[in-house]
Amino acid sequence: MKKGADPEISIVVPLFNEAPSIKNLAEDVLEVMRQLGRTFEIIFIDDGSTDESLTILRAMTEEITELRVVVLRRNFGQSAAMTAGFDHARGEIIVSMDGDLQNDPHDIPHLIAALEEGYDLVSGWRKDRHDPFWSKRLPSRIANWLISRATGIKLHDYGCTLKVYRGDVARALFLYGELHRFIPVLASLYGTRITERVVTHHPRKEGKSKYGIGRTYRVLLDLLLMVFFQKFATRPLQFFGLNGGLLLIVGFLIELYLTWVKLGRGEDIGGRPLLLLGALLIITGIVLAGLGLLGELVVRTYYESSGKRSYSVREVLE
C-alpha cells in the first residue's frame, strides 16, 4: 500500500487480555490478506488489557507496516472497542473478528466475495461450533431463535464476531453496552442487505473466555431495546400514546361503571378494589401519553441538533 493511500480492506480486532494469541493471529491474517492481493490494514483495539498484550502490540507495530493499534484508556467492553475500530478504519470494506483464534482468517476472502455479490453486511455462521454445549451453544441457539423471531431478521448466529461490512455501514453503527451481538438488527435500520455464510470455528486454545451463561438476562433486555428501536425509535408517541390511551379508556370505563353503581343502584363503592384499579389505569395512561410526547421532543431534538436524517441513501443515479 502506498504511503498516504487508504487501504481497500480494514481488519478490526478487539482485544482484551489475549497476549498468547496476538502474534499467531497477526501472522495468519497477514498470510491470508497478502495472498488476496488487495491493499489492507489490520487494526487491533486494546480494550484496557492488563496482561502483556500492549507490550506485544507495541513491538509488532515496528515490524508490521500494515498494523495499527488503538489503545483505549480502560476496559470499555467489546461494543465500544468495535466502535473505536470502525471509527479508525479507512477501508471501503471492513472485517471484524475476535482475537482469540477461534475465528479463521481464511474465511475472510469467502465473506468478502459474498459482500461483493451486492450485500452490505455478511455475517459468519459458526455451524460447527466448538464450545461447551450447556454454557455456550444452548443459550446461543435460544437467543438466536428469539432475536430472529422478534426482529424478523433471520440469522443462525448473531454472536459470531466474524463479519464483513461495507465501510459506510460499519461507520454508521454506534455500539455501546452489549449491542455488538445485535449488529445485523442495527444495520437493518439503515436498510442494508444482509446475508450469512458458514465459517470455520476453532476450539479455544489460549486464554479464557469472557462470556458465559450469566449474560443471558442482559441479552433479553437488549432484545427489548432492539424491538423498540426497529418499530418506534422515530415515533415513540405511537407506542406510549397507544398503550397509554388504551389504559386510559379502560380506567375511564371502570370508573364510569362504578359511578353508575353508586348513583344508580345506591351501593357503596369506597371499599372496592376496582375503584383503585380504575384510578391507577387512568393515572398510568396519562403518564404514558406524557412520556410519548416527551419522547417525540427528544427525537426531534436529536435529529435537528445532530444534523442526522431519518433515512439512509444507498446511491444516487444521474
URUR-V44397 format. One record per pair of residues at least 4 apart in sequence whose ideal C-beta (glycine too) atoms are under 7 Angstrom apart, sorted by the first residue. I is the first residue (numbers start at 0). GAP is how many residues later the second one is. Records with the same first field share a line. If there is no record, write none. Layout:
# URUR-V44397
I = GAP, GAP
This chain:
# URUR-V44397
0 = 4, 6, 38
5 = 84, 85
6 = 32, 33, 34, 83, 84
7 = 30, 31, 32, 83, 84, 85
8 = 29, 31, 82, 84, 86
9 = 31, 33, 79, 80, 81, 84, 85
10 = 18, 29, 31, 32, 84, 86
11 = 31, 70, 73, 74, 77, 82, 83, 84
12 = 12, 30, 31, 32, 84, 86
13 = 31, 33, 64, 67, 68, 71, 85
14 = 7, 29, 30, 31, 32, 34, 38, 84
15 = 31, 32, 33, 59, 194
16 = 32, 33, 34, 36, 190
17 = 4, 35, 81, 82, 189
18 = 32, 33, 34, 37
19 = 186, 187
20 = 4, 78, 79, 80, 185, 186
21 = 4, 31, 34, 35, 77
22 = 4, 33
23 = 4, 77
24 = 4, 74, 76
25 = 4, 16, 34, 38, 41
26 = 4
27 = 4, 77
28 = 4, 13, 76
29 = 4, 34
30 = 4
31 = 4, 73, 74, 76, 77
32 = 7
35 = 73
39 = 26
40 = 25, 27, 49, 50
41 = 24, 25
42 = 25, 27, 42, 45, 46
43 = 13, 23, 25
44 = 25, 27, 36, 39, 40
45 = 7, 8, 11, 23, 25, 26
46 = 25, 28, 29, 34
47 = 24, 26, 27, 28
48 = 4, 5
51 = 4
52 = 4
53 = 4, 17
54 = 4
55 = 4
56 = 4, 12
59 = 4, 7
60 = 6, 8
67 = 20
69 = 14, 15, 18
71 = 4, 9, 12
75 = 4, 5
76 = 4, 101
77 = 4, 102
78 = 4, 96, 97, 98, 99, 100, 101
79 = 4, 95, 96
80 = 4
81 = 4, 14, 93, 98
82 = 4, 91, 92
83 = 4
84 = 4
85 = 8, 84, 85, 87
86 = 84
88 = 5, 78, 81
90 = 76
91 = 75
92 = 19, 22, 71, 73, 74
93 = 71, 73, 76
94 = 13, 69
95 = 65, 67
96 = 6, 64, 65
97 = 4, 5, 63
99 = 104, 107
100 = 101, 104, 105
101 = 99, 100, 102
102 = 58, 59
103 = 95, 96, 98
106 = 4, 17, 55, 92, 93
107 = 4
108 = 4
109 = 4, 87
110 = 4, 11, 13, 53, 86
111 = 4, 52
113 = 5, 8, 81, 83
114 = 4, 7, 49, 51
117 = 75
118 = 74, 75, 76
119 = 46, 49, 67, 72, 73, 74
120 = 42, 44, 48, 63, 66, 71, 73
121 = 41, 42, 73, 74, 75
122 = 32, 37, 40, 61, 71, 73
123 = 33, 36, 38, 39, 72, 73, 75
124 = 31, 32, 35, 71, 72, 73, 74
125 = 31, 34, 73, 75
126 = 71
127 = 73
128 = 8, 72
129 = 71, 72, 73
130 = 5, 6
131 = 4
132 = 4, 5
133 = 4
134 = 77, 78
135 = 4
136 = 4
137 = 4
138 = 4, 74, 77
139 = 4, 19
140 = 4
141 = 4
142 = 4, 15, 76
143 = 4, 11, 12, 13, 14
144 = 4
145 = 4, 77
146 = 4, 11, 76
147 = 5, 6, 7
149 = 73, 77
150 = 34, 75, 76, 79
152 = 31, 32, 35, 41
154 = 29, 41
155 = 40
157 = 23, 24, 26
158 = 22
159 = 39
161 = 37
162 = 20
164 = 4, 5
166 = 4
167 = 4
168 = 18, 21, 23
171 = 18
172 = 10, 13, 14
174 = 4, 5
176 = 45
177 = 40, 44
178 = 7, 43
180 = 38
181 = 4, 40, 44
182 = 4
183 = 4, 10
184 = 41, 45
186 = 5, 7
187 = 4, 6
188 = 40, 41
189 = 122
190 = 121, 123
203 = 5
210 = 4
214 = 4
215 = 4
216 = 4
217 = 4
218 = 4
219 = 4
220 = 4
221 = 4
222 = 4
223 = 4
224 = 4
225 = 4
226 = 4
227 = 4, 5
228 = 4
231 = 4, 6, 7
233 = 65, 76
235 = 4, 56, 59, 60, 63
236 = 4, 55, 56, 58, 59
237 = 4
238 = 4, 53
239 = 4, 48, 49, 51, 52, 55
240 = 4, 48, 51
241 = 4
242 = 4, 45
243 = 4, 41, 42, 44, 45, 48
244 = 4, 40, 44
245 = 4
246 = 4, 34, 37, 38, 41
247 = 4, 34, 37, 38
248 = 4
249 = 4, 31
250 = 4, 27, 28, 30, 31, 34
251 = 4, 30
252 = 4
253 = 4, 20, 23, 24, 27
254 = 4, 23
255 = 4
256 = 4
257 = 4, 11, 14, 16, 17, 20
258 = 4
259 = 4
260 = 4, 6, 8
261 = 5, 7
268 = 6
272 = 4
273 = 4
274 = 4
275 = 4
276 = 4
277 = 4
278 = 4
279 = 4
280 = 4
281 = 4
282 = 4
283 = 4
284 = 4
285 = 4
286 = 4
287 = 4
288 = 4
289 = 4
290 = 4
291 = 4
292 = 4
293 = 4
294 = 4
295 = 4
296 = 4
297 = 4
298 = 4
299 = 4
300 = 4
301 = 4
302 = 5, 7
